[in-house]
Amino acid sequence: MEIPKGHYIFGTVKVGERGQIIIPKEARETFQIKPGDMLIVLGDEKWGIAVTKSDVLQKHAQDVFQKIGEVENDDH
């Protein structure tokens, strides 16, 4: 399977006893995630969860939810 440019699969992570995960090093480097950065966890019952830096979300949140809505409308 070829992954389109700009998209990534960083592997799997295991959820710890307290619900914590470790973001893979390659993902942290690619998205410049550093200790102390604020991340936002988004959830959609159909599509699952996504984690992003809060500053990225502020710029693109409307686009993300619009695209999800378009896909859901196409399914009906």
N, C-alpha and C positions, 0 to 999 in steps of 0.2 A: 504494500500500500504506500503510495507516494503522498506525503503530507504537503499541502500547499505552502508556498513561501509565506513566512510571517505567522504560521501556526506551529504549535509544538505539542509533543507528548513527552512529558518529563518523567514518566514512570508512575509507580504507585507509592503511596505513603500509608502508614498504619496509624490509626487513631489510637492515642494513648488513653490511659485510665481516666484522665481528666478532660477528654475530648480534644486534646491538642494534637496537631500534626506538625511535621517538620517540612518546610518548603524546600524542595531539592536545591542544591547549590547552583546548578545550571539555571534553574528558573529565577533564583534570586539575582544572579548575575545578569541574565537577559533582561529582566525587568527592573534592575537597579533597586532591589528591595534591601534595605539596610536595617540593622537593629534600631528600634524606636519608631520606624515608619508606621503610620496608621493604615490599616487595611480594612476593607469593607467586605462582608460576606453577604452575597445576594442569594436568594432562593426562589425557585420556581418548581411547583409540584410536578410538572411534566419534565422539565429539562434538568433539574437538579440544582447544584450549588456552584457558585463561582466566587473566586476571591480576587480582589483587585486593589491597587493602591487608591486611597480615597481621592487624591487629586485627579487621577485618571477618571474615576467614576463621575466626579462632578462635571467633567467635560462631556462625557458620553452616555450618561444614564438615560437620558431621553431617547437616544438612538437605540440603545440596547432594548428597552422595553417596547419601543415601536416595532422593532424587528421581531421580537417574540410575539407580539400581537398580530403581525402580518402572517407569521407562520401558523399561528393558532387559527386565524380566520381562513387560511387556505385549507386547513384540515376539515373545516365544516362544510 
